């Protein structure tokens, strides 16, 4: 059965509904504000343009009236004094009046309400300028009397009054329209301010709701994290208690096993050894007193003697395996040398043993554990390493012992320091029970190297360094 594919969580499914709603509303309001702002901006730009146009037109109207008055003043000065110095300002004023009239028509554009009035004003201005030109030409043609006589007619005064009236009306109309556009701009700006304020208030409300939701989620997350931590602490405490109990139980079982092995070895040596020795003596006695001419009887007795010899050897090996007598009588060095040499001879291995001499004072409980570590390491080498050389080194220091067992075998494939085999795990437990450190270094084709750090006191374990494994 194939494993189920883990469900992919989409981002919007992970966001709380309230937070997602606040984000959506904030986005919608922002888009609406942008659209309204764009419309308001267009309206503001249009009204500003219109207000500017009317103010510009008003400027042309005032300039037109000013230039007509200036032209008339210059014309009267020329008629009265007959001095040409009045003609230059007169001509400039006439030209400026016509330019102002053209600018007014251009500024008004095609607006019917103002264009008709501007055209009418332009006609009156042209009539006034024509009247002024006629009198100026009369004066130039040496007809000053006729030119001055035109001043006493009502034509010029009527045209001037009409021009003043028309410019005043246009000025007021333009001023009114400009003021209307200005008021409209003020209204739009005010509306825009209120709109921006409303949007800011709505967005702040949505952000407050979002913040409250996030704070609530953070609070719930912290609560969950705290509860998980408390639960993890309880589990860790329970695991530590169980581990301590199992460690104590394992230590007790190992100690008890050593005691049972010692008792069994003593019983085998005392009782089974006595039986075998007695049987061996009996067979030797029979061999010395049997005078049977049959060769079969002698062969059977010799075979029985050989079997008894093998039983004695087997008894010795079993006893040494259960509780090495050399360890109790001659010390750790002799026991390790004998065991390593005998095991390597049987397995056709070269060995190098460097263990302190017999004068070393190693506590018995540490000596038996060191012996068992060497025994287990050598058994693993013989069974699995396919090695040709084994090295066993025990070094003494002021406060601890260093035991190193190395081989040049095939190593351990896919080795994981946190997942040791039963044999290596048992070795690690022995070392930790003595308050020491245990590490295994191995790689395919590079052999296996076991290192045990054991304090002389057999007390608490020292601080683990970065190089320690397992």
PyMOL commands that set and color helices and strands:
alter all, ss='L'
color gray80, all
select helices_A, chain A and resi 11-14+17-81+85-108+112-140+144-152+155-289+295-322+325-329+332-347+364-385+422-433
alter helices_A, ss='H'
color red, helices_A
select strands_A, chain A and resi 350-354+389-396+400-407+437-442+448-455
alter strands_A, ss='S'
color yellow, strands_A
deselect
rebuild
show_as cartoon
